[in-house]
């Protein structure tokens, strides 16, 4: 089972992004969408699949952090 957690885009190089998950940074590819620095995204299989509104991402991250304590 995969759990998609939003991460913040901290670097963009062409169609590749670096996403900060606070505990690690991962890379992904933008295929069907274009994100900007500071956007929150969901990555699955190394591909950006969704841009998440900031308030929704922050709410999800807060809930996630509370559940793993």
ZIVENFEN-V411393 format. One record per residue. N is the residue number from 1. RES is the residue in three letters. PSI is psi in radians with two decimals (none if undefined). D_LAST is the distance of its C-alpha to the last C-alpha in whole Angstrom. Layout:
N_RES_PSI_D_LAST + N_RES_PSI_D_LAST
This chain:
1_UNK_2.37_20 + 2_UNK_2.42_19 + 3_UNK_2.06_16 + 4_UNK_2.13_18 + 5_UNK_2.31_16 + 6_UNK_2.51_18 + 7_UNK_2.78_19 + 8_UNK_2.26_21 + 9_UNK_2.09_25 + 10_UNK_-0.18_26 + 11_UNK_2.44_29 + 12_UNK_2.22_32 + 13_UNK_1.75_35 + 14_UNK_-2.11_37 + 15_UNK_0.26_35 + 16_UNK_2.45_32 + 17_UNK_2.65_29 + 18_UNK_2.24_26 + 19_UNK_2.27_23 + 20_UNK_2.12_20 + 21_UNK_0.31_16 + 22_UNK_-0.73_15 + 23_UNK_-0.28_14 + 24_UNK_2.88_18 + 25_UNK_2.44_21 + 26_UNK_2.77_23 + 27_UNK_2.63_26 + 28_UNK_2.94_28 + 29_UNK_2.46_31 + 30_UNK_2.01_32 + 31_UNK_-0.87_35 + 32_UNK_0.05_35 + 33_UNK_2.84_34 + 34_UNK_2.18_34 + 35_UNK_2.91_31 + 36_UNK_2.83_31 + 37_UNK_2.36_29 + 38_UNK_-0.25_26 + 39_UNK_2.62_26 + 40_UNK_2.34_23 + 41_UNK_2.82_23 + 42_UNK_2.33_22 + 43_UNK_2.31_23 + 44_UNK_2.23_24 + 45_UNK_0.51_26 + 46_UNK_0.16_27 + 47_UNK_2.35_28 + 48_UNK_2.06_27 + 49_UNK_-0.29_28 + 50_UNK_2.49_27 + 51_UNK_2.23_26 + 52_UNK_2.30_24 + 53_UNK_2.48_25 + 54_UNK_-0.81_23 + 55_UNK_-0.66_22 + 56_UNK_-0.73_21 + 57_UNK_-0.78_19 + 58_UNK_-0.67_17 + 59_UNK_-0.77_16 + 60_UNK_-0.74_15 + 61_UNK_-0.67_13 + 62_UNK_-0.81_11 + 63_UNK_-0.73_10 + 64_UNK_-0.82_9 + 65_UNK_-0.67_7 + 66_UNK_-0.58_6 + 67_UNK_-0.38_6 + 68_UNK_0.08_4 + 69_UNK_none_0
